[in-house]
Amino acid sequence: MRIDVLSLFPEMFSVPMHDSIIGKAIENEIIDFNVTNFREFTQDKHRHVDDYPFGGGAGMLLQAQPIIDAYQQTKAAAANAGVAAGKVILLDPAGKQFNQHAAETLAQDDHLTFICGHYEGYDERIRSIVTDEYSIGDFVLTGGELPAMVMIDAITRLIPGVLGNNQSKVEESFSTGLLEEPQYTRPADFRGMKVPEVLMNGDHKKIALWNQKEALRRTYRRRPDLIDHQKLTSTQKHLLADVRIEEEERAVDSNGDKKKPFTQN
């Protein structure tokens, strides 16, 4: 996959995108990562990339010309490398919510271009080159660089060959529609906190059922909204019914008083 980023602050990507798993993917040429400073495409001597909005209003808007010209050059560079133009993603608070399903969809593309904004917004004409608009949450950041990094991280780890164990990405939280079940490693007894016995007995069928049930339990406690949108198997429906009964029993002690919500897992 080729990834292009259009940014006023390309140095922000120098360490995060060249370290850890993504760095190895770039080193192994699984990912071709490029950052372009669109300030270099300005056409005035002061290198302005922003201006006041027509009609008045607070703040400055990014101009269309530097960004569109920068994109045209990166598009041409991709074509010279034998990569067809792909999706152009505008990082914008008004964009649709980025999630795991979006990451899985975008990971299928051969070329992605991210436009990182600043100031109060964009000249609307920038959207003439945009195919998708995304937001990573209902909060305001100073620019689009951090959201771009979040998206790139979530997307690239789904590309074949990036992770050492491809099964890991299948079993992670949100990939299955549920949160991930609790997991343990050695020692089996750490200061009185013991690993559940079922995980120690080697019965893989029982372990699989336990994993499903505890994934449902964690999701039920923390993100019940995910269950509402999940198509459960018949086995999962039975397990969820058990979880609901157990959680109701947990919520009430022997005197009939409600306990505090359980938040350890």
C-alpha positions as CSV (number, residue, x, y, z in Angstrom):
1,M,0.0,0.0,0.0
2,R,1.1,3.5,-0.8
3,I,0.2,6.2,1.8
4,D,0.5,9.9,1.1
5,V,0.0,12.6,3.7
6,L,-0.5,16.3,3.0
7,S,0.5,18.3,6.0
8,L,2.0,21.6,7.2
9,F,4.0,19.7,9.8
10,P,5.7,16.7,8.1
11,E,8.2,16.4,11.0
12,M,5.4,15.2,13.3
13,F,5.4,11.9,11.3
14,S,9.1,11.4,11.4
15,V,9.2,9.2,14.6
16,P,5.7,7.6,15.0
17,M,5.5,6.4,11.4
18,H,9.0,5.0,11.3
19,D,9.0,3.0,14.6
20,S,7.6,-0.2,15.9
21,I,5.3,-2.3,13.6
22,I,4.7,0.5,11.0
23,G,8.4,1.2,10.8
24,K,9.1,-2.4,10.1
25,A,6.4,-2.5,7.4
26,I,8.0,0.5,5.8
27,E,11.4,-1.1,6.1
28,N,10.1,-4.3,4.5
29,E,8.5,-2.3,1.7
30,I,5.0,-3.5,2.6
31,I,4.0,0.2,3.0
32,D,5.3,3.1,0.9
33,F,4.9,6.1,3.2
34,N,5.3,9.7,2.0
35,V,4.6,13.1,3.6
36,T,4.3,16.3,1.5
37,N,4.3,19.8,3.0
38,F,1.7,21.6,1.0
39,R,3.2,25.0,2.0
40,E,5.8,24.3,-0.7
41,F,3.1,24.7,-3.3
42,T,2.0,28.2,-2.4
43,Q,2.2,30.8,-5.2
44,D,2.9,34.0,-3.2
45,K,6.2,35.1,-1.8
46,H,5.0,34.9,1.8
47,R,4.1,31.3,1.4
48,H,0.6,31.8,2.7
49,V,-1.6,28.7,2.9
50,D,-4.6,30.4,4.6
51,D,-6.8,33.5,4.2
52,Y,-9.8,35.2,5.6
53,P,-13.2,33.7,4.7
54,F,-15.5,35.6,2.2
55,G,-18.5,36.9,4.0
56,G,-16.7,37.4,7.3
57,G,-16.3,35.1,10.2
58,A,-13.7,34.2,12.8
59,G,-10.5,32.5,12.0
60,M,-8.7,31.6,8.8
61,L,-9.4,29.0,6.1
62,L,-6.9,26.8,4.3
63,Q,-6.8,27.8,0.7
64,A,-7.7,25.3,-2.0
65,Q,-4.7,25.9,-4.4
66,P,-1.7,24.7,-2.3
67,I,-3.5,21.5,-1.2
68,I,-4.9,20.6,-4.6
69,D,-1.6,21.3,-6.3
70,A,0.2,19.2,-3.7
71,Y,-2.3,16.4,-4.3
72,Q,-1.8,16.5,-8.0
73,Q,1.9,16.0,-7.6
74,T,1.6,13.1,-5.2
75,K,-1.0,11.5,-7.5
76,A,1.5,11.8,-10.4
77,A,4.3,10.3,-8.2
78,A,2.1,7.4,-7.3
79,A,1.2,6.8,-11.0
80,N,5.0,6.9,-11.9
81,A,5.4,4.2,-9.2
82,G,2.7,2.1,-10.9
83,V,0.0,2.8,-8.2
84,A,-3.4,4.1,-9.3
85,A,-5.0,7.0,-7.5
86,G,-7.0,5.8,-4.5
87,K,-9.1,7.3,-1.8
88,V,-8.4,10.9,-0.6
89,I,-9.3,11.3,3.0
90,L,-10.1,14.7,4.6
91,L,-9.6,14.8,8.4
92,D,-12.5,16.9,9.5
93,P,-14.7,17.1,12.7
94,A,-17.8,16.9,10.4
95,G,-16.6,13.6,8.8
96,K,-18.1,10.2,9.6
97,Q,-16.9,8.4,12.6
98,F,-13.8,6.3,12.0
99,N,-14.1,2.8,13.4
100,Q,-12.7,-0.7,12.9
101,H,-15.1,-1.5,10.0
102,A,-13.8,1.6,8.3
103,A,-10.2,0.5,8.9
104,E,-10.9,-2.9,7.4
105,T,-12.5,-1.3,4.3
106,L,-9.6,1.2,3.8
107,A,-7.0,-1.5,4.3
108,Q,-8.2,-3.0,1.0
109,D,-7.0,0.0,-1.0
110,D,-3.6,0.2,-2.7
111,H,-3.3,4.0,-2.3
112,L,-4.6,6.4,0.4
113,T,-4.0,10.1,0.7
114,F,-4.7,12.0,3.9
115,I,-5.2,15.7,4.1
116,C,-4.4,17.2,7.5
117,G,-6.1,20.5,8.1
118,H,-5.4,23.4,10.5
119,Y,-7.0,26.8,11.4
120,E,-10.8,27.1,11.3
121,G,-11.4,24.9,8.3
122,Y,-11.1,24.5,4.6
123,D,-12.0,26.3,1.5
124,E,-15.0,24.2,0.3
125,R,-13.3,23.7,-3.1
126,I,-10.7,21.4,-1.5
127,R,-13.5,18.8,-1.3
128,S,-13.4,18.6,-5.1
129,I,-10.5,16.1,-4.8
130,V,-11.9,14.3,-1.6
131,T,-13.5,10.9,-1.7
132,D,-14.0,10.4,2.1
133,E,-14.2,12.5,5.2
134,Y,-13.5,11.1,8.7
135,S,-13.4,12.2,12.3
136,I,-11.9,10.1,15.1
137,G,-14.2,11.6,17.8
138,D,-16.4,14.4,18.9
139,F,-13.7,16.6,20.2
140,V,-11.4,19.3,18.7
141,L,-7.7,19.0,18.0
142,T,-5.3,21.6,16.7
143,G,-4.8,19.8,13.4
144,G,-5.3,16.7,11.4
145,E,-1.9,15.1,12.0
146,L,-2.8,13.1,15.1
147,P,-6.1,11.7,13.6
148,A,-4.2,10.8,10.5
149,M,-1.6,8.8,12.5
150,V,-4.4,7.1,14.4
151,M,-6.1,6.0,11.2
152,I,-2.9,5.0,9.5
153,D,-2.0,2.8,12.5
154,A,-5.4,1.1,12.6
155,I,-5.4,0.6,8.8
156,T,-1.8,-0.6,8.2
157,R,-1.8,-3.3,10.9
158,L,-4.6,-5.0,8.9
159,I,-2.5,-5.3,5.8
160,P,-1.2,-8.9,5.2
161,G,2.4,-9.2,6.4
162,V,2.4,-6.2,8.7
163,L,1.6,-8.2,11.9
164,G,3.7,-11.3,12.7
165,N,0.5,-13.2,13.6
166,N,-2.4,-12.5,11.3
167,Q,-4.8,-14.3,13.8
168,S,-4.1,-11.4,16.3
169,K,-6.0,-8.9,14.2
170,V,-9.0,-11.2,13.9
171,E,-9.3,-11.8,17.7
172,E,-8.8,-8.2,18.8
173,S,-11.5,-6.0,20.3
174,F,-13.9,-4.6,17.7
175,S,-12.7,-7.0,15.0
176,T,-15.4,-9.5,16.1
177,G,-17.9,-6.8,17.1
178,L,-17.2,-7.4,20.8
179,L,-14.6,-6.4,23.2
180,E,-11.8,-8.8,23.8
181,E,-12.0,-11.3,26.7
182,P,-9.6,-11.0,29.7
183,Q,-6.2,-12.6,29.1
184,Y,-3.5,-13.8,31.4
185,T,0.2,-14.9,31.4
186,R,2.6,-16.3,33.9
187,P,2.7,-16.6,36.9
188,A,-0.6,-18.5,37.4
189,D,-0.9,-17.0,40.9
190,F,0.2,-13.4,41.3
191,R,-0.2,-12.1,44.9
192,G,-3.3,-14.1,45.4
193,M,-4.8,-13.2,42.0
194,K,-5.2,-16.5,40.2
195,V,-5.7,-17.3,36.5
196,P,-9.1,-18.9,35.9
197,E,-8.9,-22.6,36.2
198,V,-10.5,-23.2,32.9
199,L,-7.6,-21.6,31.1
200,M,-5.2,-24.1,32.8
201,N,-6.8,-27.4,32.0
202,G,-6.0,-27.7,28.3
203,D,-9.6,-28.3,27.2
204,H,-9.7,-26.1,24.1
205,K,-13.5,-26.4,23.7
206,K,-14.1,-25.2,27.2
207,I,-11.5,-22.5,26.8
208,A,-13.2,-21.3,23.6
209,L,-16.6,-21.1,25.3
210,W,-15.1,-19.3,28.3
211,N,-13.5,-16.8,25.9
212,Q,-16.8,-16.1,24.1
213,K,-18.7,-15.7,27.4
214,E,-16.1,-13.4,29.0
215,A,-16.0,-11.3,25.8
216,L,-19.7,-11.0,26.0
217,R,-19.5,-10.2,29.7
218,R,-16.9,-7.4,29.2
219,T,-18.9,-6.0,26.3
220,Y,-22.1,-6.1,28.3
221,R,-20.5,-4.2,31.2
222,R,-18.6,-1.7,29.2
223,R,-20.1,-1.3,25.8
224,P,-23.6,-2.8,25.8
225,D,-24.4,-0.7,22.7
226,L,-22.1,-3.0,20.7
227,I,-24.2,-6.0,21.6
228,D,-27.3,-4.3,20.3
229,H,-25.7,-4.2,16.8
230,Q,-24.1,-7.6,16.9
231,K,-25.6,-10.7,15.1
232,L,-25.1,-13.3,17.8
233,T,-24.9,-17.0,17.2
234,S,-27.2,-19.3,19.1
235,T,-24.4,-20.3,21.4
236,Q,-23.6,-16.6,22.1
237,K,-27.2,-15.9,22.8
238,H,-27.3,-18.6,25.5
239,L,-24.0,-17.4,26.9
240,L,-25.3,-13.8,27.0
241,A,-28.4,-14.9,28.8
242,D,-26.2,-16.5,31.5
243,V,-24.1,-13.4,31.7
244,R,-27.1,-11.2,32.3
245,I,-28.4,-13.5,35.1
246,E,-24.9,-13.6,36.7
247,E,-24.5,-9.8,36.4
248,E,-27.9,-9.2,38.0
249,E,-27.0,-11.5,40.8
250,R,-23.7,-9.8,41.2
251,A,-25.4,-6.4,41.5
252,V,-27.4,-7.4,44.5
253,D,-25.7,-8.8,47.7
254,S,-27.2,-11.3,50.1
255,N,-29.0,-8.4,52.0
256,G,-30.7,-7.2,48.9
257,D,-28.5,-4.1,48.7
258,K,-27.1,-3.1,45.4
259,K,-23.4,-3.4,45.0
260,K,-21.2,-0.9,43.2
261,P,-20.7,-1.6,39.5
262,F,-17.9,-4.1,38.8
263,T,-15.1,-2.4,36.9
264,Q,-12.0,-4.6,37.4
265,N,-12.0,-6.4,34.0
